[in-house]
Amino acid sequence: MAEETNTSGGGGGTGMAFIIGALVVVVAVIAYFVFAGGVTQKKRVDINVSAPQVEAPKVPEAPKPAN
């Protein structure tokens, strides 16, 4: 009895895995530059949240009851 070997298909996942892996690396590099500001991020943020002191208006006196 002779054994048949299939040489016409299958096993082609190596090339696809390489392409998908390369795309994942490219997307990761792009995401780093977009979200982290790239290699030379020189941002300086100075936030001042001090507000002037404001006094509340005085409450008027209650009217005196009539007798």
DSSP file (Angstrom, degrees, kcal/mol; ACC not computed):
  #  RESIDUE AA STRUCTURE BP1 BP2  ACC     N-H-->O    O-->H-N    N-H-->O    O-->H-N    TCO  KAPPA ALPHA  PHI   PSI    X-CA   Y-CA   Z-CA
    1    1 A M              0   0    0      0, 0.0     2,-0.4     0, 0.0     0, 0.0   0.000 360.0 360.0 360.0 137.4    0.0    0.0    0.0
    2    2 A A        -     0   0    0      0, 0.0     2,-0.4     0, 0.0     0, 0.0  -0.819 360.0-133.0-103.4 141.8    1.2    3.4   -0.9
    3    3 A E        -     0   0    0     -2,-0.4     2,-0.4     2,-0.0     0, 0.0  -0.764  16.2-139.1 -93.9 137.1    0.6    6.5    1.3
    4    4 A E        -     0   0    0     -2,-0.4     2,-0.4     2,-0.0     0, 0.0  -0.778  12.8-157.1 -94.4 138.4   -0.6    9.6   -0.3
    5    5 A T        -     0   0    0     -2,-0.4     2,-0.8     2,-0.0    -2,-0.0  -0.944  12.8-135.7-115.0 137.9    0.8   12.9    0.8
    6    6 A N        +     0   0    0     -2,-0.4     3,-0.1     1,-0.1    -2,-0.0  -0.818  35.4 157.9 -94.8 110.8   -1.1   16.2    0.3
    7    7 A T        +     0   0    0     -2,-0.8    -1,-0.1     1,-0.1     3,-0.1   0.260  55.8  81.3-112.9   9.4    1.3   18.8   -1.0
    8    8 A S  S    S-     0   0    0      1,-0.1     2,-0.3     0, 0.0    -1,-0.1   0.651  98.7  -1.1 -94.2 -13.6   -1.3   21.1   -2.5
    9    9 A G  S    S+     0   0    0     -3,-0.1    -1,-0.1     2,-0.0    -3,-0.0  -0.960  82.3  64.5-162.4 177.0   -2.5   23.1    0.5
   10   10 A G  S    S+     0   0    0     -2,-0.3     0, 0.0    -3,-0.1     0, 0.0   0.134  71.3  69.7  81.6 158.9   -2.3   23.7    4.2
   11   11 A G    >   +     0   0    0      1,-0.1     3,-0.6     3,-0.0    -1,-0.1   0.628  61.4 119.9  74.5  12.6    0.6   25.0    6.3
   12   12 A G  T 3>  +     0   0    0      1,-0.2     4,-0.9     2,-0.1     3,-0.4   0.272  41.9  97.5 -92.0  12.6    0.3   28.4    4.7
   13   13 A G  H 3>  +     0   0    0      1,-0.2     4,-2.5     2,-0.2    -1,-0.2   0.657  65.7  74.0 -75.5 -15.5   -0.3   30.1    8.1
   14   14 A T  H <> S+     0   0    0     -3,-0.6     4,-1.9     2,-0.2    -1,-0.2   0.927  98.3  44.5 -66.0 -44.3    3.3   31.1    8.6
   15   15 A G  H  > S+     0   0    0     -3,-0.4     4,-2.0     2,-0.2    -1,-0.2   0.901 114.8  49.0 -65.9 -40.8    3.2   33.9    6.0
   16   16 A M  H  X S+     0   0    0     -4,-0.9     4,-2.6     1,-0.2     5,-0.2   0.892 109.7  51.9 -66.4 -39.1   -0.1   35.1    7.4
   17   17 A A  H  X S+     0   0    0     -4,-2.5     4,-2.4     1,-0.2    -1,-0.2   0.885 109.0  51.0 -64.5 -38.1    1.2   35.1   10.9
   18   18 A F  H  X S+     0   0    0     -4,-1.9     4,-2.2     2,-0.2    -2,-0.2   0.913 111.5  47.1 -64.5 -43.1    4.2   37.1    9.9
   19   19 A I  H  X S+     0   0    0     -4,-2.0     4,-2.2     2,-0.2    -2,-0.2   0.924 113.7  47.1 -65.4 -45.1    2.0   39.7    8.2
   20   20 A I  H  X S+     0   0    0     -4,-2.6     4,-2.2     1,-0.2    -2,-0.2   0.903 111.9  51.3 -64.9 -40.6   -0.4   40.0   11.1
   21   21 A G  H  X S+     0   0    0     -4,-2.4     4,-2.1    -5,-0.2    -1,-0.2   0.904 109.5  49.7 -62.1 -41.8    2.6   40.3   13.5
   22   22 A A  H  X S+     0   0    0     -4,-2.2     4,-2.3     1,-0.2    -1,-0.2   0.901 110.2  50.8 -64.8 -40.2    4.1   43.1   11.5
   23   23 A L  H  X S+     0   0    0     -4,-2.2     4,-2.6     2,-0.2    -2,-0.2   0.892 108.4  52.1 -64.5 -38.9    0.7   44.9   11.4
   24   24 A V  H  X S+     0   0    0     -4,-2.2     4,-2.2     2,-0.2    -1,-0.2   0.913 110.6  48.2 -63.1 -41.8    0.5   44.6   15.2
   25   25 A V  H  X S+     0   0    0     -4,-2.1     4,-2.2     2,-0.2    -2,-0.2   0.914 111.6  49.7 -65.1 -42.5    3.9   46.1   15.6
   26   26 A V  H  X S+     0   0    0     -4,-2.3     4,-2.3     1,-0.2    -2,-0.2   0.920 111.7  48.2 -63.0 -44.1    3.2   49.0   13.2
   27   27 A V  H  X S+     0   0    0     -4,-2.6     4,-2.5     1,-0.2    -1,-0.2   0.884 110.5  52.2 -64.9 -37.7   -0.1   49.8   15.1
   28   28 A A  H  X S+     0   0    0     -4,-2.2     4,-1.9     2,-0.2    -1,-0.2   0.901 110.4  47.6 -65.1 -40.5    1.7   49.7   18.4
   29   29 A V  H  X S+     0   0    0     -4,-2.2     4,-1.9     2,-0.2    -2,-0.2   0.917 113.0  48.1 -67.2 -42.6    4.4   52.1   17.2
   30   30 A I  H  X S+     0   0    0     -4,-2.3     4,-2.2     1,-0.2    -2,-0.2   0.918 110.6  51.5 -63.4 -42.9    1.8   54.5   15.8
   31   31 A A  H  X S+     0   0    0     -4,-2.5     4,-2.8     1,-0.2     5,-0.4   0.876 107.2  54.3 -62.7 -37.0   -0.2   54.3   19.0
   32   32 A Y  H  X S+     0   0    0     -4,-1.9     4,-2.1     1,-0.2     6,-0.9   0.933 111.2  44.0 -62.1 -45.4    2.9   55.2   21.0
   33   33 A F  H  < S+     0   0    0     -4,-1.9     4,-0.5     4,-0.2    -2,-0.2   0.846 117.7  45.3 -70.1 -32.6    3.5   58.3   19.0
   34   34 A V  H  < S+     0   0    0     -4,-2.2    -2,-0.2    -5,-0.2    -1,-0.2   0.943 124.2  29.3 -75.2 -48.4   -0.1   59.4   19.1
   35   35 A F  H  < S+     0   0    0     -4,-2.8    -3,-0.2    -5,-0.2    -2,-0.2   0.779 125.0  42.2 -88.8 -27.4   -0.9   58.8   22.7
   36   36 A A  S  < S-     0   0    0     -4,-2.1    -1,-0.2    -5,-0.4    -3,-0.2   0.499 107.1-114.1 -99.0  -4.5    2.5   59.4   24.4
   37   37 A G        -     0   0    0     -4,-0.5     3,-0.2    -5,-0.3    -4,-0.2   0.614  55.8 -89.2  84.2  11.7    3.5   62.4   22.4
   38   38 A G        -     0   0    0     -6,-0.9     3,-0.3     1,-0.2    -4,-0.0  -0.384  65.2 -48.7  85.5-163.6    6.4   60.7   20.6
   39   39 A V  S    S+     0   0    0      1,-0.2     2,-0.8    -2,-0.1    -1,-0.2   0.864 130.2  47.3 -80.6 -37.7   10.0   60.5   21.7
   40   40 A T        +     0   0    0     -3,-0.2     2,-0.7     2,-0.0    -1,-0.2  -0.643  68.9 169.0-109.9  74.7   10.6   64.2   22.6
   41   41 A Q        +     0   0    0     -2,-0.8    -3,-0.1    -3,-0.3     2,-0.1  -0.778   3.0 167.9 -88.5 117.9    7.6   65.2   24.7
   42   42 A K        +     0   0    0     -2,-0.7     2,-0.4    -5,-0.1    -1,-0.1  -0.469  17.5 146.6-128.7  60.5    8.3   68.6   26.2
   43   43 A K        -     0   0    0     -2,-0.1     2,-0.4     2,-0.0    -2,-0.0  -0.793  23.9-172.8 -97.8 139.6    5.0   69.7   27.6
   44   44 A R        -     0   0    0     -2,-0.4     2,-0.5     2,-0.0    -2,-0.0  -0.973   4.0-167.8-132.4 119.6    4.7   71.8   30.7
   45   45 A V        -     0   0    0     -2,-0.4     2,-0.5     2,-0.0    -2,-0.0  -0.925   3.6-173.0-111.7 124.9    1.3   72.4   32.1
   46   46 A D        -     0   0    0     -2,-0.5     2,-0.5     2,-0.0    -2,-0.0  -0.960   7.0-172.6-119.8 113.5    0.9   75.1   34.8
   47   47 A I        -     0   0    0     -2,-0.5     2,-0.6     2,-0.0    -2,-0.0  -0.920   7.2-169.9-112.7 126.3   -2.6   75.2   36.3
   48   48 A N        +     0   0    0     -2,-0.5    -2,-0.0     1,-0.1     0, 0.0  -0.960  10.7 171.2-115.6 116.2   -3.6   77.9   38.7
   49   49 A V        +     0   0    0     -2,-0.6     2,-0.4     2,-0.1    -1,-0.1   0.017  30.4 130.2-114.4  27.2   -6.9   77.3   40.4
   50   50 A S        -     0   0    0      0, 0.0    -2,-0.1     0, 0.0     0, 0.0  -0.692  37.6-165.7 -84.1 131.7   -6.9   80.1   43.0
   51   51 A A        -     0   0    0     -2,-0.4    -2,-0.1     1,-0.0     3,-0.0  -0.837  27.8 -97.6-114.5 152.3  -10.1   82.2   43.0
   52   52 A P        -     0   0    0      0, 0.0     2,-0.4     0, 0.0    -1,-0.0  -0.365  45.1-103.1 -67.4 149.5  -10.7   85.5   44.7
   53   53 A Q        -     0   0    0     -2,-0.0     2,-0.4     1,-0.0     0, 0.0  -0.603  40.7-167.5 -77.2 127.5  -12.3   85.4   48.1
   54   54 A V        -     0   0    0     -2,-0.4     2,-0.3    -3,-0.0    -3,-0.0  -0.953  10.1-143.8-120.1 133.2  -16.0   86.4   47.8
   55   55 A E        -     0   0    0     -2,-0.4     3,-0.1     1,-0.0    -2,-0.0  -0.741  20.8-119.2 -96.0 145.3  -18.2   87.2   50.8
   56   56 A A        -     0   0    0     -2,-0.3     3,-0.1     1,-0.1    -1,-0.0  -0.497  37.9 -98.2 -76.9 149.6  -21.8   86.2   50.9
   57   57 A P        -     0   0    0      0, 0.0     2,-0.1     0, 0.0    -1,-0.1  -0.338  44.7 -99.4 -67.0 151.2  -24.4   89.0   51.2
   58   58 A K        -     0   0    0      1,-0.1    -3,-0.0    -3,-0.1     0, 0.0  -0.435  34.8-116.1 -72.7 144.5  -25.8   89.7   54.6
   59   59 A V        -     0   0    0     -2,-0.1    -1,-0.1     1,-0.1     3,-0.1  -0.637  33.3-115.9 -79.4 132.5  -29.1   88.3   55.4
   60   60 A P        -     0   0    0      0, 0.0     2,-0.1     0, 0.0    -1,-0.1  -0.326  35.5 -97.8 -68.4 153.9  -31.7   91.0   56.1
   61   61 A E        -     0   0    0      1,-0.1     3,-0.1     3,-0.0     0, 0.0  -0.394  40.7-107.0 -71.2 148.3  -33.2   91.2   59.5
   62   62 A A        -     0   0    0      1,-0.1    -1,-0.1    -2,-0.1     2,-0.0  -0.476  40.6-101.2 -73.1 144.4  -36.6   89.5   60.0
   63   63 A P        -     0   0    0      0, 0.0    -1,-0.1     0, 0.0     3,-0.0  -0.358  38.5-109.5 -66.5 147.1  -39.5   91.9   60.4
   64   64 A K        -     0   0    0      1,-0.1     2,-0.0    -3,-0.1    -3,-0.0  -0.562  37.5-106.6 -77.3 138.6  -40.7   92.5   64.0
   65   65 A P        -     0   0    0      0, 0.0     2,-0.3     0, 0.0    -1,-0.1  -0.349  32.0-118.9 -65.7 143.5  -44.1   90.9   64.8
   66   66 A A              0   0    0      1,-0.1     0, 0.0    -3,-0.0     0, 0.0  -0.647 360.0 360.0 -83.2 138.7  -47.0   93.3   65.0
   67   67 A N              0   0    0     -2,-0.3    -1,-0.1     0, 0.0     0, 0.0   0.414 360.0 360.0 -97.4 360.0  -48.8   93.4   68.5
